[in-house]
Amino acid sequence: MRKRIVWLMVCILLVAVFAGCSRDRSAENNGDNNSAGNNNTESEFNQNVTYPLQITDDMERTVTLGKKPERIVSLLPSLTEIVFTVGAGDRLVGVTTFCNYPEEALEIEKIGNLYDLNIELILSLGPDLVLTGRSETLQQALSFLDDNNIPYVVVDPQTLDEIEQAIITVATLLDCKAEGEALAAKLSAERAALEAKAAAIPEAERPSVFILLDPEALYTVGEGEYLSEMITAAGGINVAAAEGSGYFQLSEEVLLTLDPDIFICTYPMRDQVMAKAGWQNLSAVKNGRVYDVSSDPVSRPGPRFVQGLEELYGIFSGHEK
């Protein structure tokens, strides 16, 4: 029970950081890819990395790095994974308590989490770059970095299209541009292959899917969020998309009416769902199609997202292991 409560608190914290980002930024991407932020970033990618380096981040802030960062603090697990994957993990001096991958991240100094930062510890680590997510509230909390002339950059991928760009952005900041571009190209090709397989699932055979974040409070994911996009890309239909946007709480009455084919549980709760009173007539429960998925690859917009897509595709296509 304690684990479930802690996990739900994490979800709600992440909601506060991420809510609304994908809708705003996908509109920018679809409408005009030549915004000031994109122009600056793309021009940097087309030349060698030199410092001072200026970049416009995902909060439309212009940030200047005077030199190659050697002491990095990461405030998002997805960003921690990116730093390691582009070969700069040895420069991380601080990460959050939720940064659990790769294994080496567990050995790095823990500076709290997004809403409970140990400011004194962060300052004592002497970072020359802090990587963080996008949130007005969080930016206010990070004012101590401005006060101490410590640069921070908001890199916050909220759609599949943005993940490759985020990897290149981080890699460029860290003078690992070639590694970032290679990784982004690899993930893009793997994603395209997976989406081609998913597209072959006939429309009539695409399962209706309910993303379950918590079985008691019935928190789920609606339209315009990364997790919902993952379901669609892997060949499913998010039944909550028509009920609301972002992360929200659904009534049990509505859930029973939706009667999804599949439950996707973002942390281990299958047994609890299968035994829940009042849910025994739901199609997903009757047919045993309730799945505990690998939480981080599925729900974390980082370098392992293709693994998450593969797992979901296996479930939706009936080829799950």
QUIMOZI-V538593 format. One record per run of one state. SS is the DSSP state (h for helix, s for strand, l for the rest). FROM is the first residue (numbers start at 1). LEN is the number of residues. If there is no record, write none. Layout:
# QUIMOZI-V538593
{{SS | FROM | LEN} {SS | FROM | LEN}}
This chain:
# QUIMOZI-V538593
{{l | 1 | 1} {h | 2 | 17} {l | 19 | 2} {h | 21 | 11} {l | 32 | 4} {h | 36 | 10} {l | 46 | 7} {s | 53 | 4} {l | 57 | 5} {s | 62 | 4} {l | 66 | 6} {s | 72 | 3} {l | 75 | 2} {h | 77 | 9} {l | 86 | 3} {h | 89 | 3} {s | 92 | 4} {l | 96 | 7} {h | 103 | 5} {l | 108 | 2} {s | 110 | 1} {l | 111 | 1} {s | 112 | 2} {l | 114 | 2} {s | 116 | 2} {l | 118 | 1} {h | 119 | 6} {l | 125 | 4} {s | 129 | 4} {l | 133 | 3} {h | 136 | 6} {l | 142 | 1} {h | 143 | 5} {l | 148 | 4} {s | 152 | 3} {l | 155 | 5} {h | 160 | 14} {l | 174 | 3} {h | 177 | 23} {l | 200 | 3} {h | 203 | 3} {l | 206 | 2} {s | 208 | 5} {l | 213 | 1} {s | 214 | 1} {l | 215 | 4} {s | 219 | 3} {l | 222 | 1} {s | 223 | 1} {l | 224 | 2} {h | 226 | 8} {l | 234 | 3} {s | 237 | 2} {h | 239 | 4} {l | 243 | 2} {s | 245 | 1} {l | 246 | 1} {s | 247 | 3} {l | 250 | 2} {h | 252 | 7} {l | 259 | 3} {s | 262 | 4} {l | 266 | 4} {h | 270 | 6} {l | 276 | 7} {h | 283 | 4} {l | 287 | 3} {s | 290 | 3} {l | 293 | 2} {h | 295 | 5} {l | 300 | 5} {h | 305 | 12} {l | 317 | 5}}
